[in-house]
């Protein structure tokens, strides 16, 4: 059962990034099918939670924070890569419409950060997130 959280987290991030990238690329039908897959995971989980289904995470607040933090780090680590590839953009592309993208661009330009350091940092974030997601009970 320890592989379920990392797999589910990866699926949620990958599906969201893919459907947004395909939509940006103009592949609306494919985007809708991927979005349907994404929502087919999110909606049942939300309904189960709302119905009071007990998850093992509810018993320990520290493990819940590890799972949420692990998901967030995984999303920061891989979302842009999957989104850019799905949209047909260069993997290093940073958008200019979202607040995070604008802030991230300013940081990179201000400190003259080479993009290899960005990818190295993202790799570390993915590693930490997987460690947290695989061992969330410890």
VMD Tcl script that builds the backbone (N, CA, C; Angstrom):
set m [mol new atoms 414]
animate dup $m
set s [atomselect $m all]
$s set {name element resname resid chain x y z} {
  {N N UNK 1 A 0.807 -1.200 0.000}
  {CA C UNK 1 A 0.000 0.000 0.000}
  {C C UNK 1 A 0.851 1.267 0.000}
  {N N UNK 2 A 2.162 1.149 0.261}
  {CA C UNK 2 A 2.976 2.357 0.362}
  {C C UNK 2 A 3.185 3.038 -0.990}
  {N N UNK 3 A 2.889 2.373 -2.075}
  {CA C UNK 3 A 3.071 2.976 -3.394}
  {C C UNK 3 A 1.843 3.751 -3.862}
  {N N UNK 4 A 0.725 3.636 -3.165}
  {CA C UNK 4 A -0.515 4.264 -3.620}
  {C C UNK 4 A -0.415 5.794 -3.582}
  {N N UNK 5 A 0.075 6.362 -2.496}
  {CA C UNK 5 A 0.165 7.825 -2.395}
  {C C UNK 5 A 1.083 8.438 -3.444}
  {N N UNK 6 A 2.306 7.919 -3.632}
  {CA C UNK 6 A 3.144 8.512 -4.685}
  {C C UNK 6 A 2.529 8.348 -6.074}
  {N N UNK 7 A 1.937 7.196 -6.342}
  {CA C UNK 7 A 1.330 6.962 -7.650}
  {C C UNK 7 A 0.139 7.885 -7.875}
  {N N UNK 8 A -0.708 8.002 -6.873}
  {CA C UNK 8 A -1.874 8.885 -6.981}
  {C C UNK 8 A -1.448 10.346 -7.118}
  {N N UNK 9 A -0.462 10.763 -6.349}
  {CA C UNK 9 A 0.042 12.139 -6.433}
  {C C UNK 9 A 0.602 12.422 -7.817}
  {N N UNK 10 A 1.405 11.490 -8.328}
  {CA C UNK 10 A 1.966 11.676 -9.665}
  {C C UNK 10 A 0.866 11.730 -10.716}
  {N N UNK 11 A -0.119 10.843 -10.599}
  {CA C UNK 11 A -1.216 10.823 -11.577}
  {C C UNK 11 A -1.981 12.140 -11.571}
  {N N UNK 12 A -2.258 12.673 -10.389}
  {CA C UNK 12 A -2.993 13.939 -10.317}
  {C C UNK 12 A -2.208 15.086 -10.952}
  {N N UNK 13 A -0.925 15.183 -10.635}
  {CA C UNK 13 A -0.098 16.255 -11.195}
  {C C UNK 13 A 0.053 16.073 -12.705}
  {N N UNK 14 A 0.360 14.848 -13.137}
  {CA C UNK 14 A 0.593 14.599 -14.565}
  {C C UNK 14 A -0.665 14.832 -15.392}
  {N N UNK 15 A -1.799 14.374 -14.904}
  {CA C UNK 15 A -3.039 14.562 -15.662}
  {C C UNK 15 A -3.418 16.039 -15.752}
  {N N UNK 16 A -3.273 16.774 -14.652}
  {CA C UNK 16 A -3.603 18.201 -14.688}
  {C C UNK 16 A -2.673 18.959 -15.637}
  {N N UNK 17 A -1.380 18.680 -15.549}
  {CA C UNK 17 A -0.420 19.360 -16.418}
  {C C UNK 17 A -0.655 19.007 -17.883}
  {N N UNK 18 A -0.996 17.751 -18.148}
  {CA C UNK 18 A -1.205 17.315 -19.524}
  {C C UNK 18 A -2.437 17.959 -20.133}
  {N N UNK 19 A -3.542 17.965 -19.399}
  {CA C UNK 19 A -4.734 18.550 -20.013}
  {C C UNK 19 A -4.589 20.054 -20.202}
  {N N UNK 20 A -3.899 20.734 -19.305}
  {CA C UNK 20 A -3.669 22.174 -19.508}
  {C C UNK 20 A -2.733 22.420 -20.690}
  {N N UNK 21 A -1.704 21.590 -20.828}
  {CA C UNK 21 A -0.773 21.729 -21.941}
  {C C UNK 21 A -1.423 21.440 -23.283}
  {N N UNK 22 A -2.231 20.388 -23.332}
  {CA C UNK 22 A -2.923 20.070 -24.581}
  {C C UNK 22 A -3.913 21.161 -24.967}
  {N N UNK 23 A -4.584 21.733 -23.983}
  {CA C UNK 23 A -5.518 22.829 -24.257}
  {C C UNK 23 A -4.760 24.027 -24.834}
  {N N UNK 24 A -3.611 24.338 -24.255}
  {CA C UNK 24 A -2.792 25.449 -24.743}
  {C C UNK 24 A -2.296 25.186 -26.160}
  {N N UNK 25 A -2.043 23.927 -26.473}
  {CA C UNK 25 A -1.547 23.545 -27.792}
  {C C UNK 25 A -2.652 23.565 -28.850}
  {N N UNK 26 A -3.911 23.636 -28.410}
  {CA C UNK 26 A -5.024 23.651 -29.348}
  {C C UNK 26 A -5.639 22.287 -29.586}
  {N N UNK 27 A -5.250 21.307 -28.805}
  {CA C UNK 27 A -5.790 19.946 -28.925}
  {C C UNK 27 A -6.922 19.788 -27.906}
  {N N UNK 28 A -8.033 20.418 -28.219}
  {CA C UNK 28 A -9.124 20.524 -27.255}
  {C C UNK 28 A -9.800 19.182 -26.951}
  {N N UNK 29 A -10.002 18.346 -27.952}
  {CA C UNK 29 A -10.660 17.055 -27.724}
  {C C UNK 29 A -9.791 16.171 -26.828}
  {N N UNK 30 A -8.508 16.069 -27.174}
  {CA C UNK 30 A -7.590 15.270 -26.349}
  {C C UNK 30 A -7.518 15.836 -24.936}
  {N N UNK 31 A -7.512 17.158 -24.837}
  {CA C UNK 31 A -7.468 17.814 -23.538}
  {C C UNK 31 A -8.685 17.437 -22.693}
  {N N UNK 32 A -9.850 17.402 -23.327}
  {CA C UNK 32 A -11.080 17.061 -22.594}
  {C C UNK 32 A -11.045 15.626 -22.080}
  {N N UNK 33 A -10.480 14.701 -22.846}
  {CA C UNK 33 A -10.387 13.311 -22.389}
  {C C UNK 33 A -9.433 13.182 -21.201}
  {N N UNK 34 A -8.321 13.905 -21.256}
  {CA C UNK 34 A -7.372 13.862 -20.140}
  {C C UNK 34 A -7.982 14.528 -18.911}
  {N N UNK 35 A -8.705 15.630 -19.117}
  {CA C UNK 35 A -9.372 16.291 -17.992}
  {C C UNK 35 A -10.425 15.378 -17.365}
  {N N UNK 36 A -11.123 14.618 -18.195}
  {CA C UNK 36 A -12.095 13.650 -17.683}
  {C C UNK 36 A -11.406 12.618 -16.794}
  {N N UNK 37 A -10.225 12.160 -17.211}
  {CA C UNK 37 A -9.464 11.214 -16.391}
  {C C UNK 37 A -9.063 11.847 -15.063}
  {N N UNK 38 A -8.627 13.100 -15.127}
  {CA C UNK 38 A -8.241 13.825 -13.913}
  {C C UNK 38 A -9.430 13.939 -12.956}
  {N N UNK 39 A -10.555 14.363 -13.498}
  {CA C UNK 39 A -11.744 14.542 -12.653}
  {C C UNK 39 A -12.291 13.219 -12.147}
  {N N UNK 40 A -12.056 12.139 -12.892}
  {CA C UNK 40 A -12.520 10.830 -12.422}
  {C C UNK 40 A -11.723 10.359 -11.204}
  {N N UNK 41 A -10.596 10.958 -10.951}
  {CA C UNK 41 A -9.858 10.689 -9.713}
  {C C UNK 41 A -10.260 11.657 -8.606}
  {N N UNK 42 A -10.366 12.930 -8.940}
  {CA C UNK 42 A -10.608 13.962 -7.940}
  {C C UNK 42 A -12.018 13.884 -7.359}
  {N N UNK 43 A -13.011 13.722 -8.192}
  {CA C UNK 43 A -14.397 13.753 -7.715}
  {C C UNK 43 A -14.713 12.610 -6.754}
  {N N UNK 44 A -14.388 11.345 -7.094}
  {CA C UNK 44 A -14.678 10.281 -6.110}
  {C C UNK 44 A -13.930 10.461 -4.792}
  {N N UNK 45 A -12.677 10.929 -4.862}
  {CA C UNK 45 A -11.938 11.150 -3.614}
  {C C UNK 45 A -12.604 12.234 -2.782}
  {N N UNK 46 A -13.065 13.296 -3.420}
  {CA C UNK 46 A -13.744 14.379 -2.700}
  {C C UNK 46 A -15.053 13.896 -2.091}
  {N N UNK 47 A -15.806 13.116 -2.847}
  {CA C UNK 47 A -17.082 12.603 -2.339}
  {C C UNK 47 A -16.874 11.632 -1.174}
  {N N UNK 48 A -15.878 10.779 -1.275}
  {CA C UNK 48 A -15.579 9.855 -0.173}
  {C C UNK 48 A -15.185 10.625 1.084}
  {N N UNK 49 A -14.379 11.654 0.908}
  {CA C UNK 49 A -13.966 12.469 2.042}
  {C C UNK 49 A -15.171 13.180 2.660}
  {N N UNK 50 A -16.027 13.756 1.800}
  {CA C UNK 50 A -17.209 14.468 2.290}
  {C C UNK 50 A -18.181 13.525 2.985}
  {N N UNK 51 A -18.209 12.260 2.559}
  {CA C UNK 51 A -19.109 11.284 3.166}
  {C C UNK 51 A -18.571 10.758 4.490}
  {N N UNK 52 A -17.379 11.181 4.862}
  {CA C UNK 52 A -16.832 10.789 6.156}
  {C C UNK 52 A -15.988 9.540 6.119}
  {N N UNK 53 A -15.549 9.125 4.946}
  {CA C UNK 53 A -14.683 7.959 4.849}
  {C C UNK 53 A -13.402 8.234 5.623}
  {N N UNK 54 A -13.027 7.294 6.449}
  {CA C UNK 54 A -11.843 7.473 7.278}
  {C C UNK 54 A -10.595 7.071 6.505}
  {N N UNK 55 A -9.688 8.015 6.342}
  {CA C UNK 55 A -8.408 7.741 5.731}
  {C C UNK 55 A -7.387 7.579 6.852}
  {N N UNK 56 A -6.340 6.769 6.640}
  {CA C UNK 56 A -5.335 6.619 7.697}
  {C C UNK 56 A -4.637 7.920 8.039}
  {N N UNK 57 A -4.693 8.902 7.150}
  {CA C UNK 57 A -4.005 10.166 7.405}
  {C C UNK 57 A -4.663 10.972 8.517}
  {N N UNK 58 A -5.933 10.741 8.759}
  {CA C UNK 58 A -6.664 11.545 9.731}
  {C C UNK 58 A -6.226 11.292 11.170}
  {N N UNK 59 A -5.575 10.173 11.419}
  {CA C UNK 59 A -5.203 9.831 12.779}
  {C C UNK 59 A -3.934 10.539 13.244}
  {N N UNK 60 A -3.132 11.016 12.313}
  {CA C UNK 60 A -1.866 11.626 12.673}
  {C C UNK 60 A -1.668 12.908 11.859}
  {N N UNK 61 A -1.800 14.071 12.489}
  {CA C UNK 61 A -1.649 15.331 11.747}
  {C C UNK 61 A -0.287 15.489 11.083}
  {N N UNK 62 A 0.766 14.967 11.689}
  {CA C UNK 62 A 2.102 15.097 11.100}
  {C C UNK 62 A 2.181 14.336 9.781}
  {N N UNK 63 A 1.577 13.143 9.720}
  {CA C UNK 63 A 1.620 12.392 8.465}
  {C C UNK 63 A 0.766 13.073 7.403}
  {N N UNK 64 A -0.323 13.718 7.814}
  {CA C UNK 64 A -1.153 14.450 6.861}
  {C C UNK 64 A -0.366 15.597 6.251}
  {N N UNK 65 A 0.382 16.323 7.072}
  {CA C UNK 65 A 1.203 17.422 6.560}
  {C C UNK 65 A 2.297 16.910 5.635}
  {N N UNK 66 A 2.856 15.738 5.942}
  {CA C UNK 66 A 3.868 15.153 5.068}
  {C C UNK 66 A 3.287 14.812 3.707}
  {N N UNK 67 A 2.090 14.276 3.687}
  {CA C UNK 67 A 1.458 13.916 2.421}
  {C C UNK 67 A 1.132 15.171 1.614}
  {N N UNK 68 A 0.541 16.172 2.263}
  {CA C UNK 68 A 0.221 17.416 1.555}
  {C C UNK 68 A 1.491 18.114 1.063}
  {N N UNK 69 A 2.503 18.152 1.909}
  {CA C UNK 69 A 3.778 18.743 1.510}
  {C C UNK 69 A 4.446 17.958 0.394}
  {N N UNK 70 A 4.362 16.632 0.476}
  {CA C UNK 70 A 4.926 15.792 -0.570}
  {C C UNK 70 A 4.252 16.029 -1.911}
  {N N UNK 71 A 2.928 16.163 -1.886}
  {CA C UNK 71 A 2.202 16.457 -3.122}
  {C C UNK 71 A 2.606 17.814 -3.680}
  {N N UNK 72 A 2.700 18.809 -2.818}
  {CA C UNK 72 A 3.073 20.153 -3.254}
  {C C UNK 72 A 4.473 20.162 -3.870}
  {N N UNK 73 A 5.430 19.501 -3.225}
  {CA C UNK 73 A 6.791 19.448 -3.759}
  {C C UNK 73 A 6.836 18.696 -5.091}
  {N N UNK 74 A 6.065 17.620 -5.188}
  {CA C UNK 74 A 6.009 16.870 -6.438}
  {C C UNK 74 A 5.436 17.740 -7.555}
  {N N UNK 75 A 4.404 18.499 -7.231}
  {CA C UNK 75 A 3.783 19.371 -8.232}
  {C C UNK 75 A 4.754 20.449 -8.696}
  {N N UNK 76 A 5.489 21.052 -7.757}
  {CA C UNK 76 A 6.486 22.059 -8.130}
  {C C UNK 76 A 7.589 21.431 -8.978}
  {N N UNK 77 A 7.941 20.197 -8.655}
  {CA C UNK 77 A 9.040 19.537 -9.352}
  {C C UNK 77 A 8.741 19.104 -10.775}
  {N N UNK 78 A 7.516 18.637 -11.045}
  {CA C UNK 78 A 7.272 18.040 -12.365}
  {C C UNK 78 A 6.197 18.719 -13.204}
  {N N UNK 79 A 5.381 19.594 -12.619}
  {CA C UNK 79 A 4.252 20.156 -13.357}
  {C C UNK 79 A 4.696 20.898 -14.618}
  {N N UNK 80 A 5.655 21.811 -14.494}
  {CA C UNK 80 A 6.069 22.626 -15.634}
  {C C UNK 80 A 6.644 21.784 -16.767}
  {N N UNK 81 A 7.418 20.770 -16.429}
  {CA C UNK 81 A 7.997 19.915 -17.461}
  {C C UNK 81 A 6.899 19.211 -18.259}
  {N N UNK 82 A 5.962 18.584 -17.567}
  {CA C UNK 82 A 4.884 17.866 -18.255}
  {C C UNK 82 A 4.006 18.838 -19.028}
  {N N UNK 83 A 3.697 19.976 -18.424}
  {CA C UNK 83 A 2.863 20.984 -19.087}
  {C C UNK 83 A 3.528 21.496 -20.360}
  {N N UNK 84 A 4.804 21.856 -20.272}
  {CA C UNK 84 A 5.509 22.393 -21.435}
  {C C UNK 84 A 5.622 21.370 -22.558}
  {N N UNK 85 A 5.914 20.127 -22.218}
  {CA C UNK 85 A 6.015 19.098 -23.252}
  {C C UNK 85 A 4.650 18.826 -23.889}
  {N N UNK 86 A 3.601 18.817 -23.091}
  {CA C UNK 86 A 2.251 18.613 -23.625}
  {C C UNK 86 A 1.828 19.768 -24.523}
  {N N UNK 87 A 2.271 20.965 -24.203}
  {CA C UNK 87 A 1.905 22.144 -24.982}
  {C C UNK 87 A 2.802 22.336 -26.199}
  {N N UNK 88 A 3.841 21.508 -26.331}
  {CA C UNK 88 A 4.762 21.652 -27.453}
  {C C UNK 88 A 5.760 22.780 -27.259}
  {N N UNK 89 A 5.989 23.162 -26.016}
  {CA C UNK 89 A 6.925 24.241 -25.698}
  {C C UNK 89 A 8.270 23.661 -25.274}
  {N N UNK 90 A 9.280 24.515 -25.218}
  {CA C UNK 90 A 10.590 24.106 -24.717}
  {C C UNK 90 A 10.461 23.765 -23.229}
  {N N UNK 91 A 11.128 22.712 -22.760}
  {CA C UNK 91 A 11.000 22.332 -21.339}
  {C C UNK 91 A 11.369 23.442 -20.354}
  {N N UNK 92 A 12.238 24.380 -20.759}
  {CA C UNK 92 A 12.657 25.468 -19.875}
  {C C UNK 92 A 11.720 26.668 -19.912}
  {N N UNK 93 A 10.676 26.618 -20.717}
  {CA C UNK 93 A 9.790 27.767 -20.873}
  {C C UNK 93 A 9.088 28.106 -19.555}
  {N N UNK 94 A 9.066 29.389 -19.231}
  {CA C UNK 94 A 8.319 29.873 -18.070}
  {C C UNK 94 A 7.302 30.876 -18.593}
  {N N UNK 95 A 6.054 30.666 -18.281}
  {CA C UNK 95 A 4.983 31.525 -18.777}
  {C C UNK 95 A 5.048 32.931 -18.205}
  {N N UNK 96 A 4.077 33.751 -18.613}
  {CA C UNK 96 A 4.051 35.119 -18.113}
  {C C UNK 96 A 2.652 35.560 -17.707}
  {N N UNK 97 A 1.762 34.594 -17.473}
  {CA C UNK 97 A 0.395 34.957 -17.081}
  {C C UNK 97 A 0.102 34.653 -15.618}
  {N N UNK 98 A 0.616 33.572 -15.086}
  {CA C UNK 98 A 0.351 33.205 -13.690}
  {C C UNK 98 A 1.301 33.946 -12.754}
  {N N UNK 99 A 0.833 34.226 -11.565}
  {CA C UNK 99 A 1.635 34.965 -10.582}
  {C C UNK 99 A 2.925 34.227 -10.247}
  {N N UNK 100 A 2.829 32.890 -10.090}
  {CA C UNK 100 A 4.023 32.105 -9.761}
  {C C UNK 100 A 5.055 32.230 -10.873}
  {N N UNK 101 A 4.619 32.173 -12.135}
  {CA C UNK 101 A 5.549 32.289 -13.259}
  {C C UNK 101 A 6.236 33.647 -13.276}
  {N N UNK 102 A 5.471 34.711 -13.038}
  {CA C UNK 102 A 6.052 36.059 -13.018}
  {C C UNK 102 A 7.080 36.188 -11.900}
  {N N UNK 103 A 6.731 35.687 -10.724}
  {CA C UNK 103 A 7.635 35.745 -9.581}
  {C C UNK 103 A 8.887 34.917 -9.850}
  {N N UNK 104 A 8.704 33.727 -10.407}
  {CA C UNK 104 A 9.817 32.822 -10.691}
  {C C UNK 104 A 10.768 33.445 -11.719}
  {N N UNK 105 A 10.218 34.076 -12.755}
  {CA C UNK 105 A 11.048 34.744 -13.763}
  {C C UNK 105 A 11.872 35.862 -13.143}
  {N N UNK 106 A 11.246 36.642 -12.266}
  {CA C UNK 106 A 11.970 37.750 -11.619}
  {C C UNK 106 A 13.142 37.227 -10.792}
  {N N UNK 107 A 12.917 36.147 -10.052}
  {CA C UNK 107 A 13.980 35.562 -9.226}
  {C C UNK 107 A 15.127 35.075 -10.103}
  {N N UNK 108 A 14.802 34.367 -11.190}
  {CA C UNK 108 A 15.836 33.836 -12.084}
  {C C UNK 108 A 16.630 34.976 -12.717}
  {N N UNK 109 A 15.946 36.019 -13.159}
  {CA C UNK 109 A 16.641 37.140 -13.795}
  {C C UNK 109 A 17.448 37.968 -12.787}
  {N N UNK 110 A 16.880 38.197 -11.616}
  {CA C UNK 110 A 17.556 39.024 -10.615}
  {C C UNK 110 A 18.863 38.380 -10.152}
  {N N UNK 111 A 18.813 37.074 -9.890}
  {CA C UNK 111 A 19.997 36.395 -9.368}
  {C C UNK 111 A 20.809 35.691 -10.452}
  {N N UNK 112 A 20.393 35.853 -11.722}
  {CA C UNK 112 A 21.091 35.259 -12.864}
  {C C UNK 112 A 21.307 33.751 -12.657}
  {N N UNK 113 A 20.237 33.072 -12.346}
  {CA C UNK 113 A 20.287 31.631 -12.069}
  {C C UNK 113 A 20.262 30.868 -13.390}
  {N N UNK 114 A 21.199 29.950 -13.556}
  {CA C UNK 114 A 21.233 29.106 -14.751}
  {C C UNK 114 A 20.134 28.045 -14.627}
  {N N UNK 115 A 19.545 27.697 -15.751}
  {CA C UNK 115 A 18.394 26.797 -15.696}
  {C C UNK 115 A 18.764 25.380 -15.245}
  {N N UNK 116 A 20.031 25.001 -15.366}
  {CA C UNK 116 A 20.426 23.684 -14.868}
  {C C UNK 116 A 20.262 23.619 -13.347}
  {N N UNK 117 A 20.470 24.737 -12.668}
  {CA C UNK 117 A 20.247 24.774 -11.222}
  {C C UNK 117 A 18.759 24.633 -10.898}
  {N N UNK 118 A 17.902 25.210 -11.740}
  {CA C UNK 118 A 16.452 25.062 -11.555}
  {C C UNK 118 A 16.070 23.598 -11.663}
  {N N UNK 119 A 16.583 22.908 -12.698}
  {CA C UNK 119 A 16.250 21.489 -12.857}
  {C C UNK 119 A 16.824 20.642 -11.725}
  {N N UNK 120 A 18.019 20.976 -11.269}
  {CA C UNK 120 A 18.606 20.252 -10.141}
  {C C UNK 120 A 17.753 20.434 -8.887}
  {N N UNK 121 A 17.297 21.660 -8.657}
  {CA C UNK 121 A 16.439 21.939 -7.504}
  {C C UNK 121 A 15.127 21.176 -7.623}
  {N N UNK 122 A 14.555 21.153 -8.821}
  {CA C UNK 122 A 13.308 20.403 -9.018}
  {C C UNK 122 A 13.514 18.914 -8.785}
  {N N UNK 123 A 14.655 18.388 -9.208}
  {CA C UNK 123 A 14.945 16.973 -8.975}
  {C C UNK 123 A 15.021 16.677 -7.473}
  {N N UNK 124 A 15.645 17.569 -6.730}
  {CA C UNK 124 A 15.725 17.399 -5.272}
  {C C UNK 124 A 14.320 17.449 -4.664}
  {N N UNK 125 A 13.483 18.379 -5.128}
  {CA C UNK 125 A 12.116 18.469 -4.613}
  {C C UNK 125 A 11.330 17.187 -4.889}
  {N N UNK 126 A 11.501 16.621 -6.077}
  {CA C UNK 126 A 10.823 15.362 -6.405}
  {C C UNK 126 A 11.322 14.247 -5.495}
  {N N UNK 127 A 12.630 14.193 -5.274}
  {CA C UNK 127 A 13.195 13.171 -4.394}
  {C C UNK 127 A 12.632 13.301 -2.974}
  {N N UNK 128 A 12.599 14.515 -2.448}
  {CA C UNK 128 A 12.053 14.736 -1.099}
  {C C UNK 128 A 10.574 14.366 -1.059}
  {N N UNK 129 A 9.834 14.760 -2.088}
  {CA C UNK 129 A 8.400 14.471 -2.095}
  {C C UNK 129 A 8.156 12.969 -2.106}
  {N N UNK 130 A 8.911 12.232 -2.906}
  {CA C UNK 130 A 8.722 10.780 -2.942}
  {C C UNK 130 A 9.110 10.138 -1.614}
  {N N UNK 131 A 10.157 10.652 -0.983}
  {CA C UNK 131 A 10.536 10.132 0.326}
  {C C UNK 131 A 9.412 10.350 1.337}
  {N N UNK 132 A 8.817 11.532 1.314}
  {CA C UNK 132 A 7.714 11.823 2.233}
  {C C UNK 132 A 6.497 10.976 1.904}
  {N N UNK 133 A 6.194 10.810 0.620}
  {CA C UNK 133 A 4.987 10.077 0.240}
  {C C UNK 133 A 5.140 8.569 0.484}
  {N N UNK 134 A 6.334 8.027 0.282}
  {CA C UNK 134 A 6.526 6.605 0.541}
  {C C UNK 134 A 6.590 6.269 2.032}
  {N N UNK 135 A 7.066 7.194 2.838}
  {CA C UNK 135 A 7.237 6.927 4.274}
  {C C UNK 135 A 6.364 7.838 5.125}
  {N N UNK 136 A 5.166 8.116 4.691}
  {CA C UNK 136 A 4.359 9.126 5.372}
  {C C UNK 136 A 3.940 8.708 6.769}
  {N N UNK 137 A 4.043 7.434 7.125}
  {CA C UNK 137 A 3.631 6.992 8.461}
  {C C UNK 137 A 4.743 7.121 9.497}
  {N N UNK 138 A 5.951 7.372 9.074}
  {CA C UNK 138 A 7.060 7.415 10.021}
  {C C UNK 138 A 7.198 8.769 10.656}
}
mol reanalyze $m
mol bondsrecalc $m
mol representation Tube
mol addrep $m
